[in-house]
Amino acid sequence: MADDRNDGARNQVPPLADSDRHDRLNRDIKCREEFRPFAPVVPIESADRYFDLPPGGARLARFMSGVFPVRPEWRSRLAAVTHVDGSARVQVVDREMAPRLHALLDAYGRRSGIPVLLNTSFNVAGEPIVTRALEGYSTFRRAGIDVLAAGSTLVRKPALAPARPGKEDIAWWSESVAGSGAV
């Protein structure tokens, strides 16, 4: 059975549409060095279309345990997750293993034509991956993240939101969601 990190429960999964997505994520959201790569997440049944997986590669890619070539014809469209050598640390998702993440990838694929999202842990540099709703909300408020999905709750950041949450924000969040422990 996969842990929460592998099923998208504690990850940021932005689309790959913008060519500067990689730089914005490192600079404004992850607050880390610009050279650090990101990983693609893709339904297992679509992986071979975008990545050159050898026999047994999909098994390794379930847990992001391998680096595989991005097919040359997709490198420009997957630039945010393609390393300088043309490879990517691919994560494949099986419907049975992570049904919600798989459904998200399918829905995104129907809208964009490519069922691949950028996958990175839900944290900023120097902090552990979030494990509770309050931590997720705090990271959301401090980082350049636009939307937070926690269970069935969707929170959008107003365009001119303050950079740090106030006491009233934390009190509201604590009362309404944090008790659930779900992120």
VOGU-3710 file (C-alpha; in Angstrom, 3 decimals, decimal comma):
1> maddrndgar> 0,000/0,000/0,000  1,300/3,466/-0,858  1,825/6,173/1,711  0,169/9,588/1,483  3,095/11,107/-0,431  2,649/8,639/-3,266  -1,092/9,137/-3,626  -1,058/12,928/-3,924  -2,468/13,561/-0,463  0,429/15,764/0,643
11> nqvppladsd> 1,672/17,059/-2,661  1,405/20,113/-4,854  0,270/19,124/-8,335  0,245/22,200/-10,594  -0,217/22,001/-14,360  2,696/22,250/-16,790  1,194/24,826/-19,182  3,560/27,723/-18,396  7,142/27,511/-19,582  8,314/29,344/-16,434
21> rhdrlnrdik> 6,409/27,020/-14,045  9,630/25,394/-12,821  11,250/28,724/-11,922  8,111/30,122/-10,233  7,693/26,998/-8,109  11,283/27,045/-6,922  11,326/30,818/-6,326  7,850/31,651/-4,990  6,478/28,433/-3,551  9,262/26,042/-2,587
31> creefrpfap> 11,741/28,883/-1,803  14,721/26,850/-2,960  17,521/26,890/-5,531  16,456/27,250/-9,159  18,295/24,147/-10,396  16,238/21,706/-8,303  14,093/19,465/-10,521  10,449/18,477/-10,179  8,760/15,197/-10,985  5,890/14,373/-13,340
41> vvpiesadry> 2,951/12,284/-12,176  1,026/10,386/-14,858  -1,577/7,585/-15,023  0,221/4,265/-15,446  -1,699/3,498/-18,638  -0,452/6,751/-20,254  3,163/6,731/-19,076  4,696/5,062/-22,140  3,338/7,781/-24,408  5,394/10,488/-22,644
51> fdlppggarl> 8,317/8,585/-21,072  10,637/5,817/-22,244  10,015/3,230/-19,534  11,999/-0,001/-19,845  10,489/-3,359/-18,863  9,817/-3,121/-15,118  10,115/0,666/-15,197  6,479/1,256/-14,286  6,982/-0,731/-11,080  9,884/1,533/-10,082
61> arfmsgvfpv> 7,960/4,625/-11,133  5,062/3,843/-8,777  7,295/5,035/-5,949  9,398/7,572/-7,867  12,365/5,207/-7,633  13,719/5,653/-11,141  14,732/8,300/-13,643  13,627/7,738/-17,236  14,003/9,589/-20,539  11,220/11,968/-21,542
71> rpewrsrlaa> 10,302/11,135/-25,131  11,874/13,833/-27,351  8,547/14,844/-28,928  7,141/15,729/-25,466  10,135/17,487/-23,883  9,019/21,013/-24,777  5,474/20,407/-23,462  6,858/18,780/-20,297  9,729/21,232/-19,800  8,857/21,958/-16,156
81> vthvdgsarv> 9,616/18,324/-15,245  12,322/17,507/-17,791  15,853/17,621/-16,386  18,663/19,155/-18,460  19,680/15,668/-19,654  16,160/14,967/-20,999  15,157/12,662/-18,159  12,507/12,841/-15,443  11,907/11,184/-12,056  8,535/9,788/-13,108
91> qvvdremapr> 5,713/8,774/-10,799  3,031/6,556/-12,312  -0,355/6,222/-10,648  -2,535/3,145/-10,775  -6,290/3,715/-10,379  -6,490/1,140/-7,559  -3,477/2,566/-5,735  -4,576/6,217/-5,697  -8,102/6,632/-7,107  -8,466/10,362/-6,343
101> lhalldaygr> -5,107/11,323/-7,835  -5,778/9,103/-10,849  -9,174/10,782/-11,356  -7,521/14,218/-11,120  -4,989/13,237/-13,784  -7,752/11,872/-16,032  -9,795/15,062/-15,640  -6,766/17,248/-16,309  -5,909/15,134/-19,353  -9,413/15,605/-20,774
111> rsgipvllnt> -9,067/19,387/-20,411  -5,464/19,816/-21,523  -4,798/16,827/-23,753  -1,916/15,701/-21,496  -2,704/13,760/-18,282  0,581/14,780/-16,652  0,967/17,115/-13,683  4,031/18,358/-11,895  4,438/16,588/-8,550  6,291/18,068/-5,614
121> sfnvagepiv> 5,978/17,620/-1,884  3,769/20,024/0,054  6,378/22,002/1,969  8,776/24,894/1,579  12,568/24,715/1,885  13,758/23,795/5,336  10,376/22,495/6,538  9,023/18,953/6,699  6,192/17,831/4,442  2,864/18,917/5,910
131> tralegystf> 0,977/16,221/7,808  -1,978/18,122/9,298  -4,565/20,511/7,940  -3,266/23,424/10,024  0,254/22,932/8,647  -1,142/22,800/5,123  -3,121/25,983/5,641  -0,116/27,770/7,146  2,097/26,755/4,214  -0,638/27,784/1,773
141> rragidvlaa> -0,857/31,257/3,342  2,922/31,799/3,452  3,832/30,451/0,027  2,806/31,568/-3,440  0,128/28,857/-3,701  -3,173/30,005/-5,246  -5,560/27,191/-4,245  -5,568/24,613/-1,445  -7,635/21,425/-1,585  -8,032/19,630/1,742
151> gstlvrkpal> -10,439/16,725/1,541  -13,633/18,158/0,086  -12,701/21,736/1,065  -11,309/24,131/-1,535  -9,688/27,379/-0,377  -8,709/30,115/-2,837  -6,309/32,865/-1,924  -7,599/36,373/-2,715  -5,382/38,245/-5,151  -4,133/40,643/-2,467
161> aparpgkedi> -4,089/38,305/0,534  -1,600/39,057/3,319  1,562/36,970/3,181  1,102/35,522/6,683  -2,107/34,357/8,371  -3,530/36,420/11,195  -4,760/34,981/14,480  -8,352/35,105/13,234  -7,415/32,970/10,201  -5,769/30,308/12,339
171> awwsesvags> -8,664/30,312/14,809  -11,186/29,842/12,006  -9,145/27,086/10,399  -8,568/25,341/13,725  -12,270/25,296/14,508  -13,508/24,248/11,077  -10,946/21,893/9,566  -7,831/21,199/11,615  -9,679/18,919/13,988  -10,213/16,502/11,141
181> gav> -6,467/16,007/10,670  -7,025/15,683/6,922  -4,936/17,600/4,440
//
